[in-house]
Amino acid sequence: MPAIQTPALALMEMFRKKDRYINQEDNPSRRKPWVFISTITAITVLLGVMYMVSPEGFKMTHEQIGTGKPALVFVYDPNLGVSTTQPEQMNIARDQLGDQVFFLIARIGTPDGDKLIAGHNARPPELLLFDSSGRLIQRQFALIEASQLIQWLQSAAPELNQIAP
């Protein structure tokens, strides 16, 4: 004899089928590994792109001064706004000049920075240009745009005159 299905039993059966269908499509245990893998992949790609486009840093030690190439040293004070803008301009100039000039930073409050600053009576935000033998040949206050910085370097250091701006 067939079972008699009341409207209440039919409604309960319908909800049970719906729950089973939802649980099969929206199974969190099956979806979690893909969400995790895609999130990790996206973060890794983002970090890789950020690393590739980030500018090269500047050395804060000064042993390269006088080693056969001119050296430009920026006296850096983190409390001055120009101290964030001038390194950006130095990066642009470094991209154009290549490795023919050392681009360095003397940060106040650090042992190396304070030693160089005191030894040359420098003040922030000053740019110090040393020739290839390590002699201070010029100084100028920042902010200097990249194109002007390249011209200044070429006029002060004769060995750089072969470089086209």
C-alpha positions as CSV (number, residue, x, y, z in Angstrom):
1,M,0.0,0.0,0.0
2,P,1.5,3.4,-1.0
3,A,2.3,5.8,1.8
4,I,-0.1,8.6,2.1
5,Q,1.7,11.9,1.9
6,T,0.3,14.8,3.8
7,P,1.1,18.4,2.8
8,A,3.3,18.7,5.9
9,L,5.3,15.6,5.0
10,A,5.6,16.8,1.4
11,L,6.9,20.2,2.7
12,M,9.4,18.5,5.0
13,E,10.7,16.3,2.1
14,M,11.0,19.4,-0.1
15,F,13.2,21.2,2.5
16,R,15.3,18.1,3.1
17,K,16.0,17.9,-0.7
18,K,16.8,21.6,-0.8
19,D,19.2,21.3,2.1
20,R,21.0,18.4,0.4
21,Y,21.3,20.4,-2.8
22,I,22.7,23.5,-1.1
23,N,25.2,21.4,0.9
24,Q,26.5,19.8,-2.2
25,E,27.0,23.1,-4.1
26,D,28.2,25.2,-1.2
27,N,30.5,22.7,0.5
28,P,33.0,24.8,2.5
29,S,35.4,21.9,2.9
30,R,35.8,21.5,-0.9
31,R,36.0,25.2,-1.6
32,K,38.5,26.2,1.2
33,P,41.7,24.8,-0.5
34,W,41.0,26.7,-3.7
35,V,40.3,29.9,-1.9
36,F,43.4,29.5,0.2
37,I,45.6,28.7,-2.8
38,S,44.3,31.5,-4.9
39,T,44.7,34.0,-2.0
40,I,48.3,32.9,-1.4
41,T,49.1,33.1,-5.1
42,A,47.6,36.6,-5.4
43,I,49.6,37.9,-2.4
44,T,52.8,36.3,-3.8
45,V,52.3,37.9,-7.2
46,L,51.5,41.3,-5.6
47,L,54.6,41.2,-3.4
48,G,56.7,40.2,-6.4
49,V,55.5,43.1,-8.4
50,M,56.0,45.5,-5.5
51,Y,59.6,44.3,-5.1
52,M,60.3,44.7,-8.8
53,V,59.1,48.3,-9.0
54,S,60.6,49.5,-5.7
55,P,63.6,51.7,-6.1
56,E,67.0,50.5,-5.1
57,G,68.1,51.6,-1.7
58,F,71.0,53.8,-0.8
59,K,74.0,52.8,1.2
60,M,74.4,54.6,4.5
61,T,78.0,53.6,4.9
62,H,80.7,55.7,3.2
63,E,83.6,53.4,2.6
64,Q,83.0,53.8,-1.2
65,I,84.1,57.5,-1.1
66,G,87.5,57.8,-2.8
67,T,87.5,54.3,-4.4
68,G,87.8,55.5,-8.0
69,K,84.3,56.9,-8.8
70,P,82.7,60.2,-7.8
71,A,80.3,59.9,-4.8
72,L,77.2,62.0,-4.1
73,V,76.2,62.0,-0.5
74,F,72.8,63.4,0.7
75,V,72.7,64.5,4.3
76,Y,69.4,63.0,5.4
77,D,67.2,64.2,8.2
78,P,64.0,62.2,8.6
79,N,62.2,65.2,10.1
80,L,62.5,67.2,6.9
81,G,60.1,66.8,4.0
82,V,62.9,67.3,1.4
83,S,64.5,64.1,2.8
84,T,61.8,62.0,1.2
85,T,61.8,63.9,-2.1
86,Q,65.5,64.2,-2.8
87,P,66.2,60.4,-2.7
88,E,63.5,60.0,-5.4
89,Q,65.3,62.5,-7.6
90,M,68.6,60.7,-6.8
91,N,67.0,57.4,-8.0
92,I,66.0,59.0,-11.3
93,A,69.6,60.4,-11.7
94,R,71.1,57.0,-10.8
95,D,69.0,55.3,-13.4
96,Q,70.4,57.6,-16.1
97,L,74.0,57.7,-14.8
98,G,74.3,54.0,-14.1
99,D,77.1,52.9,-11.9
100,Q,79.4,55.7,-12.7
101,V,78.6,57.6,-9.5
102,F,78.1,56.3,-6.0
103,F,74.8,57.6,-4.5
104,L,75.0,57.5,-0.7
105,I,73.2,58.9,2.3
106,A,74.5,60.3,5.5
107,R,71.7,60.0,8.0
108,I,71.9,62.2,11.1
109,G,71.8,60.2,14.3
110,T,73.8,57.2,13.0
111,P,77.5,56.7,13.8
112,D,78.6,56.7,10.1
113,G,76.4,59.6,9.2
114,D,77.4,61.7,12.2
115,K,81.1,61.1,11.5
116,L,80.8,62.2,7.9
117,I,78.6,65.1,8.7
118,A,81.0,66.4,11.4
119,G,84.1,65.7,9.3
120,H,82.8,67.9,6.5
121,N,80.8,70.4,8.5
122,A,77.6,69.5,6.6
123,R,74.0,70.2,7.5
124,P,70.8,68.6,6.4
125,P,69.5,68.7,3.6
126,E,72.9,69.2,1.9
127,L,74.3,67.3,-1.0
128,L,78.1,66.6,-0.9
129,L,79.9,65.7,-4.1
130,F,83.3,63.9,-3.7
131,D,85.6,63.3,-6.6
132,S,87.0,59.9,-7.5
133,S,89.9,60.4,-5.0
134,G,87.5,61.2,-2.1
135,R,88.1,64.9,-2.0
136,L,85.0,67.1,-1.3
137,I,84.7,69.2,-4.4
138,Q,81.2,70.8,-4.1
139,R,78.2,71.1,-1.9
140,Q,74.7,72.3,-2.5
141,F,71.4,72.4,-0.6
142,A,68.6,70.1,-1.7
143,L,66.1,69.9,-3.4
144,I,67.6,69.4,-6.8
145,E,65.6,67.8,-9.6
146,A,67.1,64.8,-11.4
147,S,68.0,66.7,-14.6
148,Q,69.6,69.5,-12.7
149,L,71.4,67.0,-10.5
150,I,72.9,65.3,-13.5
151,Q,74.0,68.6,-15.0
152,W,75.5,69.6,-11.6
153,L,77.4,66.2,-11.4
154,Q,78.7,66.5,-14.9
155,S,79.9,70.1,-14.4
156,A,81.6,69.3,-11.1
157,A,83.1,65.9,-12.0
158,P,85.0,66.0,-15.3
159,E,85.0,62.2,-15.6
160,L,81.2,62.2,-16.0
161,N,81.2,64.5,-19.1
162,Q,81.1,61.6,-21.5
163,I,77.6,60.7,-20.2
164,A,74.7,62.1,-22.3
165,P,71.9,63.4,-20.0
